[in-house]
Amino acid sequence: MCHSPDDSPLSSTLVVVSGEFGRTPEVNAAAGHDHGPQVFSVVLGGSGIQGGRAYGSSDAVGGEPPDNQVSMEDLTATISDRLGIDPDKEHHTSTKRPV
């Protein structure tokens, strides 16, 4: 089936590929790398996300973001917005816990 860009299944579907953290550039005492929350990769697609773009960067060793840093709050707001959820509104769980 052929879809036009406006009625593509991805026009109403958000695809998010992410880990929960990156890895530090330094090797630790156990010859591994520790959790590195400052730099990690996320891929977003569909739901109006413009394709073919890279945003942000890391320093030469992958330890710090020198520019265009995206906070977890910014990422969550983008995902919420693409899902039609107002990121500025406080929502509550069934037990009245704010989220």
C-alpha positions, -999 to 999 in steps of 0.1 A, spaced: 0 0 0 14 34 -9 10 62 16 14 99 10 36 117 36 6 130 54 -11 96 60 20 76 66 17 53 97 46 73 111 26 106 110 7 94 141 34 72 156 64 83 176 94 60 177 119 65 205 151 46 208 172 54 239 192 39 266 190 52 302 226 65 302 259 66 283 293 55 295 321 75 309 352 78 287 375 68 315 383 31 322 376 22 358 395 -1 381 375 -31 369 386 -24 333 351 -11 324 333 21 321 309 36 346 275 51 340 278 84 322 245 104 324 260 136 308 262 121 272 240 95 256 222 90 224 185 92 216 168 86 183 133 101 176 113 94 145 77 100 132 50 121 147 62 152 130 99 149 140 120 162 111 141 134 98 178 134 88 190 157 116 215 153 144 212 177 173 239 182 199 274 168 203 299 156 228 335 166 234 363 146 218 362 118 244 324 116 248 324 129 283 305 162 282 282 180 259 299 212 248 269 227 231 231 222 225 228 202 257 193 187 260 180 181 295 158 152 305 130 177 310 134 190 274 134 154 260 104 145 281 86 177 270 93 169 233 80 133 236 49 145 256 42 172 230 45 147 201 20 124 219 -5 153 224 2 157 261 6 192 274 42 191 289 34 221 311 4 206 328 7 186 360 -9 152 356 -19 128 384 -18 90 387 -48 71 399 -34 74 434 -32 112 430 6 112 427 17 142 405 37 134 374 
